Amino acid sequence: MKESETIEFKESLTQLKKGIISIVSILNKHKRGKLIFGMKDEGIVKGISMGKNTLRDISKAISDHIEPKIYPLIKEEKIEGKKCVIIRFKGKNIPYFAYGRAYIRTADENRLLSSKELERLILKKNRDKINWDKEVCKEAKISDISVKKLKWFLKGADKEYYSVENSLDKLGLIKNGKLLNTAMILFGKKPQQFFPNAKLRCAVFATARTSLIVDRQEFEGDLFHLIEKAEEYILKNIHIGMRLEGMRRVDVPEINKEAFREAVINAFCHRNYYLYDSVNIAIFKNRIEIRSPGSLYEGLTIEQIKREMISKRRNEIIANMFHEVHFVEKWGRGIDLILSKEPDTNFKEVADIFITTFKRKKIENIDEKKIETVGKTVGKTVGKTVGKTVGKILALINENSKITREELSIKTRLTIRGIEWNLKKLKKEGKIKRIGPAKGGHWEVKIK
């Protein structure tokens, strides 16, 4: 006999504490095992001296120092004619703790579990209990399902439609006659009535920080609708270039469309729906952030998803539904696709939020010192400090009175919508005036 991941030897009962730690380590790894007192590590039988209370004392020590409780089989047995104590144990209620700490078996050694490993054990144990997409939506009825949405999905999945109930049942979205959360979040007429976090929040910021908001919008509805709105919002608020393919002009977004679409789909597919927060898209001057509630699932790390192309799905049914209409692949190639299109993409976890960050391409800048000077000058004139963004717009108009909204957008790195918002504000305040028509006219700065 020799020690292994499920068998532990202890020479004497003076090592009882270490033996109890070994029991917990083995349980947390294999859920069953054996501990023998009276044998050396190398498998040599030494035997132990026994008293009338020995077995009871061992049993009490195990009961007092292992949580949750286990009820092992403890017997005195002779091995090679020498008295030994053999403890056979099993338990499925992981994680187990010895003296208030959790351990795990590695080869024939016991290793203290890290907080991340402990969290993974708990999640693994409760996997079926914490899958939001497998839970029944208690208040939902068949009449709450949109036939139009369901038919659209079935057509994309190349499946037949018979009736709402029959189709959802075939998709595995009905349990004991009740609709699952997945059915409502994908095909509900108004999912937000059942799930307040069936929402997308988007914002455009004038700088690299959140101090000045140029635009803010919220969207509600099913996941397919929210994914579409997220994609539209990003395309409306980033710069679009062009290239020629033969005689055709092809629009080229500054951030690859496939990459940010994949990040958006991942955000909705893998988010933690138990958290009240929504998926958020923040568009800054230098980057775009796609924020999804919930950190990586089952102990995955950033390095693992980048290097190993490993995927653990928090919402297995939602992921399968996305796969049916070719939104995601079962092989979990999403991160690889993003990095192949946008190699500088960054992934991080902050306060239980998974953030995907795309760097925006550099756009021509004008002299920042000149912008600040113009901003301060205008600020003194009107009796208050004008922000850097306004100063930049005024400086550009001052330099070129015929500058277009598109040119202002490129040089300030604001969206067209952001430029229009600022121009409208400046006109209303009487700081600028438009002379002549939209085409062929020019701007006039009213403040000297």
C-alpha positions, 0 to 999 in steps of 0.5 A: 500500500502507498499514499495517494490522493484518496489514501493517507497514512499517519504513524501515530495518534499524535498526528490526529489534527493532521489526519483530520485536515487530510480527511477534509482535503480528500473530501473536497477533491474526491468526496471519499477516501481512507485514513490509516493510523499506524502506518508510516508514509512509505507504507511500512506498518508500525501499529499503534497502542489502543485504549478503550476510548481511542475510537470514541476520541477519534470520532469526537475529534472528527465531529468537533473539527470538521464542518459540515458534519460527516459520519465516518466508519472508524474501525480497529483492524490488524495489518500484518499482525499489528493494530491500526485504526482505519477510517473510511469516509465520504461526503458530497456536501463540499466544501468541507472545513477542518478547524475553520479552514478549507483544504484540497488534496494535491497528489499525496499532500494537503493544500490550503484553498485560496478564496477563489478556489473556495468560491469555485467549489461552492459555485460548482456544488450549487450549479443547478441551483444558481442557473438563472436561465433554468429557473421558472418565471413564476408569473409568466404566461404563454400569452406573455410570449411574442409570436412574432419574436418566436417565429423570427427565432425559429426561422433563423434556427431552421425550425418549424413553428406549430404553436407557442407552447409546442415550440417553446417545449421543443426548445426546452424552455418549459418546465412542468408547464411553466415558462423558464426565465430564458423564454421570457428574456428572449421572446417576451412581449415586455420582458422588463415587466418581469426583469427590471434588469432587461435593460441596456444603458449607453452613454457618450462622454466628451473626454476620457473621463465621466465628468461630461456626458454628451449623450445618454440613452436607455433601452428595454426589451428582449436580448436580441433587441438589446444586442441590436440597439447596442450595435446601432449605438456604437456605430452611431457614436464612433468614427466611420472611415471608408475603403474602395473595393473596386468601384464600391465604397465600403464603410470601415468603423474605427473599431472592427464591427465583428469584434465589438458585436461579439463583445456585446453578445458575450455581455448579454450571454454570460452576465449574472442576471441575479444582479440588478445592474444592466449591461452598460456601454460607455463611449469615451474620447479614447476608448469604448467599454462594454460592461457586463454584471458578473465576474468570470464563471467557475474560477476562470481567469483573464489569462485562461480565456485569452490563452487557452480559449476556454469558456465556462457558461453561466447561462447554458440555455441562453448560450444554446439559444444564441448558438441556434441562430448563429450568434455564438459558437459552442467552441467558445471562440469569442475571445479569440475572434475579438483579439484576432480583429482588435489585438489591443482589446483589454479585459478586466474584472472590477467589483464583480463587473467584467469589462471589455475595452476597445482602444479608439483610433487616433484622430487628428488633434489641434493644439491643446494649449490653444484650445485651453487659451480660447476656452479661458478667454471665452470664459472670462467674457461670459463670466464663467469658465467654458469647458475644454470641449467648447473651447476646442469647437470655438477655436476650430470655428475661429480658424475656419469659419466654413468648417463642417460638422463632420470635420468638427467631429473628426478633429474633436473626436466627438460624434456628429450627435455630440457636435450638433448638441454643442453647436445648438447650445452655443447658438442658443447662448448667442456665442456663435451664429450661422450665416447663410445656408447649411451648404455654402454658409459659414459660422461667425463667433459672436464673442471677441 
